[in-house]
Amino acid sequence: MSERHSHEPDRIDELLGSLHESRMAQEAPAGISVLPPAPQRPHRSRIWIVFVLIAAVAAAAVFLLLQGRAASLNIRSFPSGAIVFLDKQQVGTTPLVLPHVTPGTHAIQIRMSGWDTWNGATTAARGSTTQVIANMTHAAYSLIVTSTPPGATVTLDGTTKGVTPLTLIGLKPRNYGLVISLKGYAAISRTVDLSDGTQSTQDFSLIKAFGKLSIVSNPAGAQVIIDGKSRGVTPLKVDSFPVGDYALTLKLDGSTDITDTLSVKAGIPLAKQYKFDAELGELAVSTDPAGASVTIDGQVMSQIAPFTFSKLKEGTHEVELDLPGYLPWSGEASVSKGQTSRLSIALTKLQ
């Protein structure tokens, strides 16, 4: 049907041309020939076809141009040097530019040793570059510390954390100074790198160790108490004393206690000297006749008069004298710090 319609304009043109030729032949003078008119061309149809072709070519060019404009991604991380995974495929390390990425949504994962894994998603637009910035956070690490025997003090970077067995959490992936100490055993120091997973568990086998200890006091005879246990009186010398830190207390009648901390180290002599505040005095007791027994502050003394009693506290003391055949005597005697006081009594003979 389309072919019949397409030829109808040509037939009309032919008929019109024949009529025109007949008319021109009749009107033309004798002896003059009339040329037939030039054939008519369908100008409008051809212009329309050309227009359609141009539009089709332009549309195809635009389509091909758009197809050639891929999306791109610019991926950065802080810190840099992290491994990048795009849709679960490793594609490089940050900073990273991916120039040929399929437009659409993509899953991005960024990994770096010692840092928490970063996960995100981004939409890549055709013909443009999408920025992706990952701020990494430090991973939290744990440190397990054990020792044989247990109960050792754990010091991390100079700070005491507890005793073994001990688990430390929330640590950053870096180097730490670790020290283990226990009374009677040699201390052990290590540098631990928590960025290395194989170092997250630390075990120590402690070895017994001894040092030398010497304690003297002025005046001598002070009671030596170490960690609450009496060790004797000054001067005190011990050639084999377990290493460690100890609390020391020195006690001397009539004086304020002296306290200190002893740090005994393996193979190193520790010599300590102390001087008491002189709050003591002396009392020289004599009787007439001699030989009386003496009681001071209710305590019967082993010595008889005349005798000088030392290491008495400053102040007033109750003194009792007793000699067979004589009336007992009792009274007060005053003692001054650093001085010798005298008490001389003439006893009364019994009738």
C-alpha positions as CSV (number, residue, x, y, z in Angstrom):
1,M,0.0,0.0,0.0
2,S,2.8,2.4,0.8
3,E,4.3,1.9,-2.6
4,R,1.1,2.9,-4.4
5,H,0.9,6.1,-2.4
6,S,4.5,6.9,-3.0
7,H,4.0,6.8,-6.8
8,E,0.8,8.9,-7.0
9,P,2.6,12.3,-7.0
10,D,4.8,11.1,-10.0
11,R,1.8,10.1,-12.1
12,I,0.0,13.5,-11.5
13,D,3.2,15.3,-12.5
14,E,3.3,13.2,-15.7
15,L,-0.3,14.1,-16.6
16,L,0.2,17.7,-15.9
17,G,3.3,17.7,-18.1
18,S,1.4,16.1,-21.0
19,L,-1.4,18.7,-20.8
20,H,1.2,21.4,-20.7
21,E,3.0,20.1,-23.8
22,S,-0.3,19.9,-25.8
23,R,-1.2,23.4,-24.9
24,M,2.2,24.7,-25.8
25,A,2.1,22.8,-29.1
26,Q,-1.2,24.4,-30.1
27,E,-0.2,27.9,-29.1
28,A,3.2,27.7,-30.7
29,P,3.7,29.3,-34.2
30,A,4.3,27.1,-37.1
31,G,7.8,25.9,-37.6
32,I,8.8,26.4,-34.0
33,S,9.4,23.3,-32.0
34,V,8.5,23.2,-28.3
35,L,10.9,21.6,-25.8
36,P,9.3,19.4,-23.1
37,P,9.5,20.9,-19.5
38,A,12.1,19.6,-17.2
39,P,10.9,16.8,-14.9
40,Q,9.7,18.0,-11.4
41,R,11.6,16.6,-8.3
42,P,10.1,16.0,-4.9
43,H,12.2,18.6,-2.9
44,R,10.1,18.4,0.3
45,S,10.5,14.6,0.7
46,R,14.2,14.7,0.3
47,I,14.7,17.6,2.8
48,W,12.7,15.6,5.4
49,I,14.8,12.5,4.9
50,V,18.1,14.5,5.3
51,F,16.8,16.0,8.5
52,V,15.9,12.6,10.0
53,L,19.3,11.3,9.2
54,I,21.1,14.2,10.8
55,A,19.1,13.8,14.0
56,A,19.8,10.1,14.2
57,V,23.6,10.7,13.7
58,A,23.6,13.4,16.5
59,A,21.7,11.1,18.9
60,A,24.1,8.3,18.3
61,A,27.1,10.6,18.8
62,V,25.7,11.9,22.1
63,F,25.0,8.3,23.3
64,L,28.5,7.2,22.4
65,L,30.0,10.2,24.1
66,L,28.1,9.5,27.3
67,Q,29.0,5.9,27.2
68,G,32.7,6.9,27.1
69,R,32.5,9.1,30.3
70,A,33.1,6.7,33.2
71,A,33.1,7.6,36.9
72,S,36.2,8.0,39.1
73,L,37.0,7.8,42.8
74,N,39.6,9.7,44.8
75,I,40.2,7.7,48.1
76,R,42.4,9.0,51.0
77,S,42.9,7.9,54.5
78,F,44.5,9.4,57.7
79,P,47.1,8.0,58.2
80,S,47.9,7.1,54.6
81,G,49.3,3.8,53.3
82,A,46.2,1.8,54.1
83,I,45.0,-1.0,51.8
84,V,41.8,-0.3,49.8
85,F,39.2,-2.8,48.9
86,L,36.5,-1.9,46.4
87,D,33.5,-4.2,46.3
88,K,35.7,-6.8,48.2
89,Q,38.5,-6.6,45.6
90,Q,41.9,-5.2,46.6
91,V,42.7,-2.2,44.4
92,G,45.7,-0.4,45.9
93,T,46.8,1.7,48.9
94,T,45.9,5.3,49.9
95,P,46.1,7.9,48.6
96,L,44.5,6.3,45.6
97,V,42.7,7.5,42.4
98,L,40.5,5.1,40.5
99,P,39.8,6.7,37.1
100,H,37.6,4.0,35.5
101,V,34.8,3.0,37.9
102,T,31.4,1.8,36.9
103,P,28.8,4.4,37.9
104,G,26.7,3.4,40.8
105,T,27.0,2.5,44.5
106,H,30.2,0.7,45.7
107,A,31.3,-0.8,49.0
108,I,34.7,0.5,50.3
109,Q,36.8,-1.1,53.0
110,I,40.2,0.3,54.2
111,R,42.6,-1.7,56.3
112,M,45.8,-0.9,58.1
113,S,47.8,-2.8,60.8
114,G,47.2,-1.3,64.3
115,W,44.0,0.5,63.2
116,D,40.4,-0.4,63.2
117,T,39.0,-1.4,59.7
118,W,37.1,1.4,58.0
119,N,33.9,0.5,56.2
120,G,31.8,2.7,54.0
121,A,29.9,3.1,50.8
122,T,29.9,5.7,48.1
123,T,28.0,6.5,44.9
124,A,30.1,7.1,41.8
125,A,28.6,9.5,39.3
126,R,29.2,9.3,35.6
127,G,31.6,11.8,34.3
128,S,32.7,13.1,37.8
129,T,35.2,12.3,40.6
130,T,33.8,11.3,44.0
131,Q,35.9,12.0,47.1
132,V,36.2,9.4,49.8
133,I,38.1,10.3,53.1
134,A,38.6,7.7,55.9
135,N,39.7,8.9,59.3
136,M,41.2,5.8,60.9
137,T,41.0,5.1,64.6
138,H,43.5,3.2,66.7
139,A,42.7,-0.4,67.4
140,A,42.4,-1.5,71.0
141,Y,44.9,-4.2,72.1
142,S,45.2,-6.4,75.1
143,L,48.3,-7.6,77.0
144,I,48.3,-10.8,79.1
145,V,51.1,-11.0,81.7
146,T,51.8,-14.2,83.7
147,S,54.7,-15.2,85.9
148,T,56.1,-18.2,87.8
149,P,55.6,-17.8,90.7
150,P,52.5,-15.6,90.4
151,G,51.9,-12.5,92.4
152,A,54.6,-10.4,90.8
153,T,54.1,-6.6,90.5
154,V,53.5,-5.5,86.9
155,T,54.8,-2.0,85.9
156,L,54.0,-0.6,82.4
157,D,55.8,2.5,81.3
158,G,56.6,3.3,84.9
159,T,53.1,2.9,86.2
160,T,52.1,0.0,88.5
161,K,49.2,-1.9,87.0
162,G,48.6,-4.9,89.3
163,V,50.0,-8.3,90.0
164,T,50.3,-11.4,87.9
165,P,48.3,-13.0,86.3
166,L,47.1,-9.8,84.8
167,T,45.3,-8.8,81.6
168,L,45.6,-5.2,80.4
169,I,43.1,-3.9,77.9
170,G,42.5,-0.8,75.7
171,L,46.2,-0.4,74.8
172,K,47.4,1.3,71.6
173,P,49.6,-0.6,69.1
174,R,53.1,0.7,70.1
175,N,56.1,-0.2,72.2
176,Y,55.8,-0.4,76.0
177,G,58.3,-0.8,78.8
178,L,57.3,-3.8,80.9
179,V,58.9,-4.6,84.3
180,I,58.0,-7.6,86.6
181,S,59.2,-7.6,90.2
182,L,58.6,-9.9,93.2
183,K,60.3,-9.8,96.6
184,G,63.1,-12.4,96.7
185,Y,63.4,-12.6,92.9
186,A,65.3,-10.6,90.4
187,A,63.3,-8.1,88.5
188,I,62.9,-8.6,84.7
189,S,62.5,-5.8,82.1
190,R,61.2,-6.1,78.5
191,T,60.2,-3.9,75.6
192,V,56.8,-5.1,74.2
193,D,55.6,-4.2,70.7
194,L,51.8,-4.6,70.7
195,S,51.6,-4.0,67.0
196,D,53.1,-7.5,66.7
197,G,50.3,-9.9,67.6
198,T,52.8,-12.5,68.8
199,Q,53.8,-10.3,71.7
200,S,50.4,-9.8,73.2
201,T,51.1,-12.6,75.8
202,Q,54.1,-12.2,78.1
203,D,55.2,-15.0,80.5
204,F,58.1,-14.6,83.0
205,S,60.0,-17.2,84.9
206,L,61.4,-15.5,88.0
207,I,64.8,-16.4,89.6
208,K,65.6,-15.9,93.3
209,A,68.1,-13.3,94.1
210,F,69.8,-11.9,97.3
211,G,71.7,-8.8,98.5
212,K,73.6,-7.6,101.5
213,L,72.0,-5.5,104.3
214,S,73.6,-3.5,107.1
215,I,71.6,-1.3,109.6
216,V,73.2,0.8,112.4
217,S,71.8,3.4,114.7
218,N,73.0,6.0,117.1
219,P,72.5,5.1,119.9
220,A,72.7,1.4,119.2
221,G,70.3,-1.2,120.5
222,A,67.2,-0.1,118.5
223,Q,64.8,-2.8,117.6
224,V,64.7,-3.5,113.8
225,I,61.3,-4.3,112.3
226,I,61.1,-5.2,108.6
227,D,57.7,-5.6,106.9
228,G,56.2,-6.0,110.4
229,K,58.6,-8.7,111.5
230,S,61.3,-8.2,114.1
231,R,64.8,-8.9,112.7
232,G,66.9,-8.1,115.8
233,V,68.6,-4.9,117.1
234,T,71.1,-2.5,115.7
235,P,73.8,-2.9,114.6
236,L,72.2,-5.5,112.2
237,K,74.1,-7.2,109.3
238,V,72.7,-9.8,106.9
239,D,74.9,-11.2,104.1
240,S,72.1,-12.9,102.2
241,F,68.8,-10.9,102.3
242,P,66.1,-11.5,99.6
243,V,65.9,-8.7,97.1
244,G,62.9,-6.4,97.0
245,D,61.4,-3.3,98.6
246,Y,60.7,-3.4,102.4
247,A,59.2,-1.2,105.0
248,L,61.7,-0.5,107.9
249,T,60.8,0.6,111.5
250,L,63.4,1.3,114.2
251,K,62.2,1.5,117.8
252,L,64.2,2.8,120.8
253,D,62.8,3.5,124.2
254,G,62.4,7.2,124.8
255,S,62.7,8.2,121.1
256,T,60.4,8.7,118.2
257,D,60.3,5.7,115.9
258,I,62.3,5.9,112.6
259,T,60.7,4.6,109.4
260,D,62.2,4.1,106.0
261,T,62.0,2.0,102.8
262,L,64.7,-0.5,102.0
263,S,65.4,-1.4,98.4
264,V,67.6,-4.5,98.4
265,K,69.1,-5.3,95.0
266,A,70.9,-8.4,93.8
267,G,74.6,-8.4,94.6
268,I,74.6,-4.8,95.8
269,P,75.4,-4.1,99.5
270,L,72.8,-1.8,101.2
271,A,74.2,0.1,104.2
272,K,71.8,2.4,106.2
273,Q,72.7,4.6,109.2
274,Y,70.2,6.3,111.5
275,K,70.4,8.7,114.4
276,F,67.7,9.0,117.0
277,D,66.6,12.3,118.4
278,A,68.2,12.5,121.9
279,E,65.2,12.4,124.1
280,L,66.9,10.2,126.7
281,G,68.7,11.0,129.9
282,E,70.4,9.2,132.7
283,L,69.6,8.9,136.4
284,A,72.4,8.1,138.9
285,V,71.0,6.6,142.1
286,S,72.9,6.2,145.3
287,T,71.9,5.2,148.9
288,D,73.4,5.4,152.4
289,P,74.0,2.7,153.1
290,A,74.6,1.2,149.7
291,G,73.0,-1.9,148.3
292,A,69.4,-0.9,148.1
293,S,67.2,-2.4,145.3
294,V,65.8,0.1,142.8
295,T,62.4,0.2,141.2
296,I,61.7,2.8,138.4
297,D,58.2,3.4,137.2
298,G,57.1,0.1,138.7
299,Q,59.8,-1.9,137.0
300,V,62.3,-3.6,139.3
301,M,65.8,-3.0,138.1
302,S,68.4,-5.7,138.1
303,Q,71.1,-3.4,139.4
304,I,71.4,-2.1,143.0
305,A,72.4,1.3,144.2
306,P,74.7,2.9,143.5
307,F,74.1,2.7,139.7
308,T,73.5,5.0,136.8
309,F,70.4,4.1,134.8
310,S,70.6,5.2,131.1
311,K,68.0,5.5,128.3
312,L,65.3,7.0,130.5
313,K,62.8,9.3,128.9
314,E,62.9,13.0,129.6
315,G,60.5,13.8,132.4
316,T,59.5,12.7,135.9
317,H,59.9,9.1,137.0
318,E,58.7,7.3,140.1
319,V,61.6,5.7,142.1
320,E,61.4,3.2,145.0
321,L,64.3,2.1,147.2
322,D,64.3,-0.9,149.4
323,L,67.0,-2.2,151.7
324,P,66.5,-4.9,154.5
325,G,66.6,-3.3,158.0
326,Y,65.7,0.1,156.6
327,L,62.5,1.9,156.0
328,P,61.4,1.8,152.2
329,W,61.7,5.0,150.3
330,S,59.7,6.3,147.4
331,G,59.7,9.6,145.6
332,E,60.1,11.3,142.2
333,A,63.2,11.9,140.1
334,S,63.5,14.3,137.2
335,V,65.4,13.3,134.1
336,S,66.6,15.8,131.5
337,K,67.3,15.0,127.8
338,G,71.0,14.3,127.2
339,Q,71.9,14.9,130.8
340,T,72.6,12.8,134.0
341,S,70.4,13.5,136.9
342,R,71.4,12.4,140.4
343,L,69.3,10.9,143.3
344,S,71.1,10.4,146.7
345,I,69.0,9.0,149.6
346,A,70.0,8.4,153.2
347,L,67.8,5.5,154.3
348,T,66.3,5.3,157.8
349,K,67.2,2.4,159.9
350,L,64.4,0.4,161.6
351,Q,64.3,0.5,165.4
